[in-house]
Amino acid sequence: MRTLRDYVEQVLQTPLEFLEDIEGKHVPAFLTHRYDLAAGKILGRQCVFMLSDSLESDTPSTISKHQDALQRHFPDSMIVFVTDRLPTHNRHRLISHHVAFIVPGNQLFLPELAIDLREHFRGMRESPGESLSPASQLLVIAAVLGQLEQATPTELATRFRYSVMSMGRAIAELEAVELIRVEQAGRSRLLQFSYSPRDLWKRARTQLRSPVRKRRHVNWGNAIAELPLAGGSALSVWTDLSEPRIETRAIAASRWKGFAQAHDLETEHRCGGGEIEIETWSYDPRLLGNDRCVDPISLWLSLPETVDDRVAFAKNMLLKEAGL
């Protein structure tokens, strides 16, 4: 309650007055067990605050029903849901249900008073230099390559083979750093990047990291041919650079163990002739590349810094290939 009062008084520049305790009044037990209830006033308007310390345990639809139930007992008061943290997708759903809510330090949404104040949302990322998660990076690169326009979270989850929950976290992360906009269109939420591919690359570049988790040498097997070319091998496809002596291919780190066991790939092979380098990636390298090799942006990120002028020139050509 102290945090709530400090936040409201800071953003509205008006006192938040708490009134008498309402726990003893005739309120259904399921509400008093679920929420701490407090009466107060904002800008002279009577309010009842539903303070929740059980994060993300109820859906927006359930919270809306609880608000309606409480409204019947306090018909002259504005019912306001209060919580410490609220995922982005739940904020949008609460707004669509016209549920008044306050997330101290983040957002104050009071439709009855025509107030919607938003700040930079606290999320997984608070440091500007911190790298994006693999799923978020995948979405950014897809947009930079012109492969992603407006889409719903479900469509993105299906296309990039993530769970809807994981994709929701990626979207929340990108929204927190203001790289995307999420708009409500009927029952659907539509994601759209806020910048052109070139500007998006400039803004996100320092937050993108090499997708390579590990490099290992294995014996050649016929199954290897289904993996996309990566490293110097892919660089020789995208540019005029000559092919390296050892071929490099890439696979998602999550697939590697099962793939290696299924095809009896011996790691750390050093017999010569049949040796190949495998990169395991933090996301599936097949999602953005073509049938032959990985995409140019992920490849650029995966290549280590070099003093070889030919390789450095070839890396610059990759960005030109992507229109950057």
Secondary structure in CASP SS format (residue, H / E / C, confidence):
PFRMAT SS
TARGET T0000
AUTHOR 0000-0000-0000
METHOD secondary structure of the structure
MODEL  1
M C 1.00
R H 1.00
T H 1.00
L H 1.00
R H 1.00
D H 1.00
Y H 1.00
V H 1.00
E H 1.00
Q H 1.00
V H 1.00
L H 1.00
Q C 1.00
T C 1.00
P C 1.00
L E 1.00
E E 1.00
F E 1.00
L C 1.00
E C 1.00
D C 1.00
I C 1.00
E C 1.00
G C 1.00
K C 1.00
H C 1.00
V C 1.00
P C 1.00
A H 1.00
F H 1.00
L H 1.00
T H 1.00
H H 1.00
R H 1.00
Y C 1.00
D E 1.00
L E 1.00
A E 1.00
A E 1.00
G E 1.00
K E 1.00
I E 1.00
L C 1.00
G C 1.00
R E 1.00
Q E 1.00
C E 1.00
V E 1.00
F E 1.00
M E 1.00
L E 1.00
S E 1.00
D C 1.00
S C 1.00
L C 1.00
E C 1.00
S C 1.00
D C 1.00
T C 1.00
P H 1.00
S H 1.00
T H 1.00
I H 1.00
S H 1.00
K H 1.00
H H 1.00
Q H 1.00
D H 1.00
A H 1.00
L H 1.00
Q H 1.00
R H 1.00
H H 1.00
F C 1.00
P C 1.00
D C 1.00
S C 1.00
M E 1.00
I E 1.00
V E 1.00
F E 1.00
V E 1.00
T E 1.00
D C 1.00
R C 1.00
L C 1.00
P C 1.00
T H 1.00
H H 1.00
N H 1.00
R H 1.00
H H 1.00
R H 1.00
L H 1.00
I H 1.00
S H 1.00
H C 1.00
H C 1.00
V C 1.00
A C 1.00
F E 1.00
I E 1.00
V E 1.00
P C 1.00
G C 1.00
N C 1.00
Q E 1.00
L E 1.00
F E 1.00
L E 1.00
P H 1.00
E H 1.00
L H 1.00
A C 1.00
I E 1.00
D E 1.00
L E 1.00
R E 1.00
E C 1.00
H C 1.00
F C 1.00
R C 1.00
G C 1.00
M C 1.00
R C 1.00
E C 1.00
S C 1.00
P C 1.00
G C 1.00
E C 1.00
S C 1.00
L C 1.00
S C 1.00
P H 1.00
A H 1.00
S H 1.00
Q H 1.00
L H 1.00
L H 1.00
V H 1.00
I H 1.00
A H 1.00
A H 1.00
V H 1.00
L C 1.00
G C 1.00
Q C 1.00
L C 1.00
E C 1.00
Q C 1.00
A E 1.00
T C 1.00
P H 1.00
T H 1.00
E H 1.00
L H 1.00
A H 1.00
T H 1.00
R H 1.00
F H 1.00
R C 1.00
Y C 1.00
S C 1.00
V H 1.00
M H 1.00
S H 1.00
M H 1.00
G H 1.00
R H 1.00
A H 1.00
I H 1.00
A H 1.00
E H 1.00
L H 1.00
E H 1.00
A H 1.00
V C 1.00
E C 1.00
L C 1.00
I E 1.00
R E 1.00
V E 1.00
E E 1.00
Q E 1.00
A E 1.00
G C 1.00
R C 1.00
S E 1.00
R E 1.00
L E 1.00
L E 1.00
Q E 1.00
F E 1.00
S C 1.00
Y C 1.00
S C 1.00
P H 1.00
R H 1.00
D H 1.00
L H 1.00
W H 1.00
K H 1.00
R H 1.00
A H 1.00
R H 1.00
T H 1.00
Q H 1.00
L C 1.00
R C 1.00
S C 1.00
P C 1.00
V E 1.00
R E 1.00
K E 1.00
R E 1.00
R E 1.00
H E 1.00
V E 1.00
N E 1.00
W C 1.00
G C 1.00
N H 1.00
A H 1.00
I H 1.00
A H 1.00
E H 1.00
L C 1.00
P C 1.00
L E 1.00
A C 1.00
G H 1.00
G H 1.00
S H 1.00
A H 1.00
L H 1.00
S H 1.00
V H 1.00
W H 1.00
T C 1.00
D C 1.00
L C 1.00
S C 1.00
E C 1.00
P C 1.00
R C 1.00
I C 1.00
E C 1.00
T E 1.00
R E 1.00
A E 1.00
I E 1.00
A E 1.00
A H 1.00
S H 1.00
R H 1.00
W H 1.00
K H 1.00
G H 1.00
F H 1.00
A H 1.00
Q H 1.00
A H 1.00
H C 1.00
D C 1.00
L C 1.00
E C 1.00
T E 1.00
E C 1.00
H C 1.00
R C 1.00
C C 1.00
G C 1.00
G C 1.00
G C 1.00
E E 1.00
I E 1.00
E E 1.00
I E 1.00
E E 1.00
T E 1.00
W E 1.00
S C 1.00
Y C 1.00
D C 1.00
P C 1.00
R C 1.00
L C 1.00
L C 1.00
G C 1.00
N C 1.00
D C 1.00
R C 1.00
C E 1.00
V C 1.00
D C 1.00
P H 1.00
I H 1.00
S H 1.00
L H 1.00
W H 1.00
L H 1.00
S H 1.00
L C 1.00
P C 1.00
E C 1.00
T C 1.00
V C 1.00
D C 1.00
D H 1.00
R H 1.00
V H 1.00
A H 1.00
F H 1.00
A H 1.00
K H 1.00
N H 1.00
M H 1.00
L H 1.00
L H 1.00
K H 1.00
E H 1.00
A C 1.00
G C 1.00
L C 1.00
END
